[in-house]
């Protein structure tokens, strides 16, 4: 039977909404990286991540019925939100100084490979949620699947300490007045 006799709707294509949207985001990030460079592309994606972080923070605080999350709740929310979007984050440790998370499965799956600017979504969402609730965050993406590491390792510093200052990463501050 030739392919010409198969009805179009019966074709077995790897095309669905999820795959389409992940492909779209990958291509947008790749195009930005080629046109304006990695750092500028990361900046544009960071703006989107900031809006998404605020939205997600509002969702969780409203559903939990709290004005702000404590440190334990912040860590739980970061892991939970990634679980909900099919990431595989887990809490490695947390203390007064930092939260350390690990991820073995990116929500973007293979679409994130060689697109490190896409990791700014994680950095900004984590940074915004943490800072809005705890006052400060510095997110260090120590390892990323985008850079072809086996896993992501994310350290979120909760205070501006010498170890936080020495770490590479982006700083986030609460937008709350007062």
Order of alpha helices (4+ residues) and beta strands (2+ residues): alpha-alpha-alpha-beta-beta-alpha-beta-beta-alpha-beta
